[in-house]
């Protein structure tokens, strides 16, 4: 995943803010991890790329972003999370989905998703997380996020996301950009920006021609006085660990743990994000019950 990064920038005296990313290694890592089909790789790759850029927009180190797609298409749905450092993880519900190319000869991501909803959740340490929900407008993900930004956050945005596959189904290119107009943007800036973006072919074509995220932003926003403000590395990263799994098992309650023990065999808990497997033997489960008793007693004495 080394080499993937996001460029942040502003333009037109702060009337425009922009993010551009190259995520080829991150998406290839996710493809190998989940053994995804080409169309599932494209869908997951687009959502991971978007989450990385949107995660990098958050302020506090502990802030957490979740993008969830619930849909009736063969892919079943997707779930991706990102933190403020642009660490991402995610999975598709049906990684094996296979579909013929769409009418443009591209991977049929929209067909794989079908109809459904996009949910954006931001946990920023407040009492309740922010949740914005919109219907999928195309299932192509970039258009769906463009619609989300306009309707839920009232921020006019242009979102481009893409994953280009090699013939052997490895990831050849992946990346995207998010360009947003701030409330005080002038009409002439808006009109000229719309014209520039309408002339862009596709993000994967730009990346495959050798352009970097910096050069892509320069291509689109150079005439607006582009100012790059930060470069952020991005990667696939899962923070699961055995202690967290133990706490999750304890939280299921003694009755559930005793039922697992009664079955008389080692249980395995699988992390859906990174596919890591945690095994618990009967003695280890019995030890978790003891820990559960200790926690209960300490709560009772408070």
N, C-alpha and C positions, 0 to 999 in steps of 0.2 A: 504493500500500500504506500510505500515511500514514494514521494513525488507528487501526490495529490494535494491540491490546495485551493483556497478561495481567495480572490482578490476583492477588496472592498474599495469603493470609490464614490466621489461626489462630482457633480458637474453643474454647469450653468449657475455658478455662484450659490450652490447648495439647493437649487430647485429640483435637482435630480439626485437620487442615490442609487447605487448599482452594486451588484454582486455577480461575479463570474467564477465558475469552478471547473476544474478538470478532475474527474473521479474514476478514471479508467481502472486503476489498481484496486480501489475500494470495491468497485462493482465486480471485478473479476474474482476478488476474494470472496464476496458474498455468493457469487455463482458457484464456486467450488464448494463452499461451506454447505449450501442448501441443494446442490446438484439441480439447479433450475434449468428448465427448458429455455430456448431462445426468447419466446414471448414473455415468460415469467421473469427472465433476467432483465429484459427491457423495462417491464413494469416496475420491478423492485428497484432497478438501477435509477430510474427517473425519480421515484419517491425518495430514495436514499440521498440523491443529489440535492433535491429540493430541501429535504430536512437538514442537510449539512449547512446550506446557505441560510435557511431560516433560523437554525440553532445559533449560528454566528451573529444573528441580529440581537439576540438576547443579552441582557446586561450583566446579571449576577452569575457567578461561577456555578451556583447550585441550581440555576434555572433549568428546566427540562421541557423539551418540546416532544409531542407525540402526534404523528399523522396516521390516521386510521381510515381505511377505505372498506366499507361494507357494501357488497355488490351481489348481483344475481348471476354474474357471468361465471364461466368455468373456472376462473382463477380463484373464486371463493372469497377473496379479500386480501388485504395487506395491512401490516402494522410496522411502523418505523418510529424510532425515537432518536433524538439528538440532544446533546448538551450545548452549553454556550461556547465550548471549545471545538465545536464541529466534529465531535466523536459521534458516530452513528452506528445503529444496529437495526436489523429488521428481518422480516420473513414474509413469505407469501403462504396463503393457506393451502393452495394446490400447486406445488412447484413443478409438477409434471405436465401441466396443461400444454396441449399442442394444437395449433391452429394454422391454417394456410395463410399466406400473406394477404394483406388488404388490397383494395383496388389500385393502390399506388405502388404495390410491390413491397410495402413496408411491413414490419412486424405488427400484427393486429392487436395492439394493446387495448384499444377501445372495445373491440369485440370480446376480448378476454374478460374485461371488467363488466361490460353491460351497463345496466342501470343500478344506481345506488347512491350512497352519500359519502361525502368527504368530511371527516371530523378533525379539527385542529385543536389540540389541547396544550395549554401552556401552564406549567406549574412554576409559579414565580414566588413561592413561599408565602402566599396569601392564604386566607382561610379556605377559599375555594379556588380551584384552578379555573383559568379562562377556557371556555369551550365554544368554538364556532363551528356550526354545521351547515353545509350547503349540499344541494343535490349535484351529482356528477352531470356535467353538461355535455361531455363527449367521451369520458373515460380515458382520454389521452394524457391525463394528469397535468400537463402544463396548462392547458386551457381551463381545467377544473380549478387549479390554484389561482389562475388569473381572475376567475369568477369569484373565488373565495375572498381574495384581497379586496376586490371592488365592493362586494356586498357585505361582508362581515367586518372588515377593517376600514372600509371607505378609503382605500389607498389605490388609485389607478396604477396598475402594474402591467408589465409585460414579462411573462415567464416563458422561458425556453428550456426544454430538457430533452436529452437524447442519449441513446445507447446504440452503438454500431457494433454488430457482431462479425467476427471472422467466419469463414466457411466451416471451420472445425468447431464452431459455436463457442469460442472464447471471445472475450470482450476486446474489441479493437479500439474503440473510443467511447468515452462517456463524459458528460459534463452538462453545463447549463448556465443560464444567467437569469437574474431577476433585476429588472429596472423599474424604479418607482418614481412617480411624480409627487412632490410634496405640495401641501395645500396652497402655497403662495406661488406656484409655478405660473408663468405668464403664458398667454394664449399662443404667442408665436413660438415659444419653446415647445409647448405641447404639440403643435401642428408639425413642426420640423422633426421632433423626435418620432412621432407616429410615422412620418414619411421614411425616416432612416430605418426603423424597425421593419417596415413593410418590405424593404428591399433585401432583408436578410433571408438567405435560402434556408439553411437548417444549422443548428448548433453542431451536429456531428460532422457536417460537411466542412464547417469552419475549423473544427479541431483536426479533422483528417487531412486538411490542407496544410497542417503544421502550425496553425495559429495558437498562441498561448492565451490564457484568460486575459492577461494584460492587453494583448494585441486585439482580442475580440472587443473588449471595452473601448479601446482606442478607435477601432473601426466604426463603432456605433456612436460613440460620444466624444470623439476627438475634437470635433468642431465646437463643442459646448464648453471647452476649457476643462477637460478631464483632470481630476486630481485623485491619484490613488492614495488611500489613507492607511491601508493595512493589508497584510498577507497572512492568512491563517491556514495551517496544515489541517487536513481532514483525513480521517481513517475509520475503518470499521472496528469498533471496540465494544466488547461486552464486559460489564463489571460484575457478572455473576460469580459467586464464590460459595463454598460449602456452608459457611456459617449462615449465609442468607437462606439457603435451602433448608437448613436445620430449623431456623426460626419459622419458616413457612410451614414446615411439617408440624412443629409444636402448635402453631396457631390453628391447625385443623381440629385439635382437641384430643383428649385421651381416648375417647370412644373410637375415633377413626384410627388412631395409632394402634390400639389394641386389636382392631380388626385386621390391620396390616400384619401384626405379629401372629395372629391366629392362622393366617394363611401359610405360615411356616416357611417363607422363602425370602431371600434378599429382594428388596424393591429398588427400582431405578427411577430417578427423577431426571427428566431431560429438559435442558434450557432450550426453548424454541428459537431464541435469537442466535445462539452460537453452536447449538447441537451438543454441547458438553453434557456428559452423563454423570450423575452422582449416584453412587450405590450405597445402600444402607442395609446392613445385616440385622438379624433379629436382636443380638445384644446391643447394637447401636440404636435401634428403635426403642428398646427398653430403657436405655440411657436417656433418650429424649423424653420419655414419660417421667423419669425422675426429675429432669430439668423443668418439665411442665409443672410438677408438684411444687418444686422450689419457688417458681415464679408465682404460682397461686397463693402459696403461704405468705410470701413477701407482700403481695397485694392485700391480702386479708389483714395484715398487721398494720398497714398504713392508716 
